[in-house]
Amino acid sequence: MTLREALELVKDCWPFDEKNYPDLRALHDHFDRRNFMLQHILLHQQKTLGRLAELFEGLEHYRDQKTVAMVQNRTETFHRAARNFLINALRFNEVMNLKPEEIEEALRHWAKKKHEP
């Protein structure tokens, strides 16, 4: 799947519309609507981080084999977190109206700059 296809999939499956987000009906200003959407995305990212934090926080207190095994056996939690982070990053790009080519170019530029000798 290309980045463009992923962006389209997320846009089609999780649209920011008044049916799914009734509060948008009262927001007529473009910036208010955008800020609502960005805040909603941020809240979802925080929920995902909270689930991961809960999983790992126990390791700081209890470094026994049972706790370590519990974390290692939570593959589903990690997969869900990775999926949710990606979906919300794609939703962020949609709300900010960034084109796939812009994202790809920014990523290439940043990676090259970051890893130049």
Summary of the structure (lengths in Angstrom):
residues: 117
radius of gyration: 18.2
end to end distance: 31.6
largest distance: 54.6
contacts: 268
relative contact order: 0.13
helix: 79%
strand: 0%
